[in-house]
Amino acid sequence: MSGRFKTELDEVELDEAGLVALAQRLAGRLEDGGVIHLRGDLGAGKTTFARALLGALGVGTRIKSPTYSLIESYEVRGLPIHHLDLYRIAAPEELEFLGLSDLAVARFLLLAEWPERGGDALPAPDLIVHLAHAGPRRRLRLESETARGARWLGILSGQTSG
C-alpha cells in the first residue's frame, strides 16, 4: 500500500436504493478484478452492497450471504469472484482453511465483509467501503488504498480521468 494513492470520497448518507445504485456504478469498473473491504456494524448494509455489486456484475445465480459458509464463489466472464463474510472467524489463521491463497489468481475480485477479522491473512484492499447506520439511511465513506482504488473513486465521484 502506498500513501500517495490514499484518497477518500466525502461521507454521504444514502437510502437503500442509493446504496444499490452506487454499488452498480462501481461494478461497471471491476472487469480487471481487485479487492474491496466492506466495513461496518451488523446491519449497516455490507451484504446489501455486495449483492447489488455482484448482481450488476452479472452473477446469474442466487446471491447468498456467506455468513455461515464464510465464502461464496462465482465466475462472470472469466473473472473469479469471491465474497467472504468473516464475522464468524475467531482468528486470522482460520483463513488458511478456506484456501484463500489458492483462490487469489492473477485476476480476481474479492469482496470481504468484516475484513478486520482476517488481519494480514487477507489481501490488501484497493478500496474500503465504510458503512454505518444513520436512522433509516446509511452513512457511506469510500477510501482508496491503491492506484486502482483511486481510479474507481474518480469514476464514482464523476471524474473522467483514469
C-alpha positions as CSV (number, residue, x, y, z in Angstrom):
1,M,0.0,0.0,0.0
2,S,1.3,3.4,-0.9
3,G,0.1,6.5,0.9
4,R,0.2,8.6,-2.3
5,F,-2.8,6.7,-3.6
6,K,-4.9,7.1,-0.4
7,T,-7.9,9.2,-1.2
8,E,-11.4,9.4,0.1
9,L,-14.8,10.5,-1.1
10,D,-16.7,12.7,1.3
11,E,-19.1,10.8,3.6
12,V,-22.6,10.7,2.3
13,E,-26.0,9.5,3.6
14,L,-27.9,7.1,1.3
15,D,-31.1,5.2,1.4
16,E,-31.0,1.5,0.3
17,A,-31.8,2.5,-3.3
18,G,-28.9,4.9,-3.4
19,L,-26.5,2.3,-1.9
20,V,-27.6,-0.2,-4.5
21,A,-27.1,2.4,-7.3
22,L,-23.6,3.2,-6.1
23,A,-22.6,-0.5,-6.0
24,Q,-24.0,-0.9,-9.5
25,R,-21.9,2.0,-10.8
26,L,-18.8,0.6,-9.2
27,A,-19.5,-2.8,-10.7
28,G,-19.0,-1.4,-14.2
29,R,-15.3,-0.8,-13.5
30,L,-14.3,-4.1,-11.9
31,E,-13.6,-6.1,-15.0
32,D,-10.0,-6.4,-14.1
33,G,-10.8,-7.5,-10.5
34,G,-9.5,-6.1,-7.3
35,V,-10.0,-6.3,-3.5
36,I,-12.8,-4.5,-1.7
37,H,-13.1,-4.5,2.1
38,L,-16.6,-3.8,3.5
39,R,-16.6,-2.4,7.0
40,G,-19.5,-1.6,9.3
41,D,-21.6,-2.8,12.2
42,L,-24.2,-5.6,11.9
43,G,-27.0,-4.5,9.6
44,A,-25.1,-1.5,8.2
45,G,-25.5,-2.6,4.6
46,K,-22.4,-4.6,3.7
47,T,-24.3,-7.6,2.3
48,T,-26.8,-5.3,0.5
49,F,-23.9,-3.5,-1.2
50,A,-22.2,-6.8,-2.1
51,R,-25.4,-8.3,-3.5
52,A,-26.0,-5.2,-5.6
53,L,-22.5,-5.2,-6.9
54,L,-22.5,-9.0,-7.7
55,G,-25.9,-8.7,-9.4
56,A,-24.6,-5.8,-11.5
57,L,-21.5,-7.8,-12.5
58,G,-23.8,-10.4,-14.0
59,V,-23.9,-13.1,-11.3
60,G,-26.9,-15.1,-12.6
61,T,-27.4,-17.4,-9.7
62,R,-29.0,-16.7,-6.4
63,I,-26.5,-14.5,-4.5
64,K,-26.3,-16.0,-1.0
65,S,-24.8,-14.3,2.0
66,P,-21.7,-16.2,3.1
67,T,-22.5,-15.7,6.8
68,Y,-22.4,-19.4,7.5
69,S,-20.4,-20.8,4.6
70,L,-17.8,-18.0,5.1
71,I,-17.2,-17.8,1.3
72,E,-19.3,-17.8,-1.8
73,S,-17.6,-18.0,-5.2
74,Y,-18.8,-17.1,-8.6
75,E,-17.4,-16.6,-12.1
76,V,-18.5,-13.9,-14.5
77,R,-17.0,-13.5,-18.0
78,G,-13.9,-15.4,-16.9
79,L,-13.4,-13.3,-13.7
80,P,-13.3,-15.4,-10.5
81,I,-15.2,-13.6,-7.7
82,H,-15.1,-14.5,-4.0
83,H,-17.4,-13.0,-1.4
84,L,-16.3,-13.5,2.1
85,D,-18.1,-12.9,5.4
86,L,-15.5,-13.2,8.2
87,Y,-17.8,-12.3,11.1
88,R,-17.6,-15.9,12.5
89,I,-13.8,-16.1,12.2
90,A,-12.1,-16.2,15.6
91,A,-8.5,-15.7,14.4
92,P,-6.9,-14.8,11.0
93,E,-5.2,-18.2,10.9
94,E,-8.6,-19.7,10.2
95,L,-8.5,-18.2,6.7
96,E,-5.9,-20.9,5.8
97,F,-8.7,-23.5,5.9
98,L,-10.7,-21.5,3.3
99,G,-7.9,-22.0,0.8
100,L,-7.9,-18.3,0.1
101,S,-4.3,-18.3,-1.2
102,D,-5.4,-20.9,-3.8
103,L,-8.3,-18.6,-5.0
104,A,-6.1,-15.5,-5.4
105,V,-5.2,-16.0,-9.0
106,A,-3.7,-13.2,-11.2
107,R,-7.1,-11.6,-12.0
108,F,-9.9,-12.0,-9.4
109,L,-12.3,-9.9,-7.4
110,L,-12.6,-10.3,-3.6
111,L,-15.3,-8.8,-1.5
112,A,-14.6,-9.2,2.2
113,E,-17.1,-8.3,4.9
114,W,-15.6,-7.9,8.4
115,P,-12.0,-7.7,6.9
116,E,-10.6,-6.7,10.3
117,R,-11.1,-10.3,11.5
118,G,-8.9,-11.6,8.7
119,G,-6.0,-9.3,9.5
120,D,-2.9,-9.7,7.3
121,A,-4.2,-13.1,6.0
122,L,-6.4,-11.1,3.6
123,P,-5.1,-9.4,0.5
124,A,-4.7,-5.6,1.0
125,P,-7.7,-3.7,-0.3
126,D,-7.9,-1.4,-3.3
127,L,-11.0,0.1,-1.8
128,I,-12.5,0.2,1.6
129,V,-16.3,0.8,1.9
130,H,-17.2,2.1,5.3
131,L,-20.9,1.8,6.2
132,A,-22.7,3.0,9.3
133,H,-26.3,3.3,10.5
134,A,-27.9,6.8,10.1
135,G,-31.5,6.2,11.1
136,P,-33.3,4.6,8.2
137,R,-30.4,5.6,5.9
138,R,-26.8,4.6,5.7
139,R,-23.6,6.7,6.1
140,L,-21.1,5.7,3.5
141,R,-17.4,6.7,3.1
142,L,-15.1,5.3,0.4
143,E,-11.4,5.1,0.9
144,S,-8.9,4.1,-1.8
145,E,-5.6,2.3,-0.9
146,T,-4.1,1.8,-4.3
147,A,-4.0,3.4,-7.7
148,R,-6.7,1.1,-8.9
149,G,-8.9,2.2,-5.9
150,A,-8.2,5.8,-6.7
151,R,-9.4,5.3,-10.3
152,W,-12.6,3.7,-9.0
153,L,-13.1,6.7,-6.7
154,G,-12.5,9.1,-9.5
155,I,-15.2,7.4,-11.6
156,L,-17.7,7.3,-8.7
157,S,-17.1,11.0,-7.9
158,G,-17.9,11.9,-11.5
159,Q,-14.3,12.5,-12.6
160,T,-13.4,11.1,-16.0
161,S,-9.6,10.7,-15.6
162,G,-8.0,7.3,-15.3
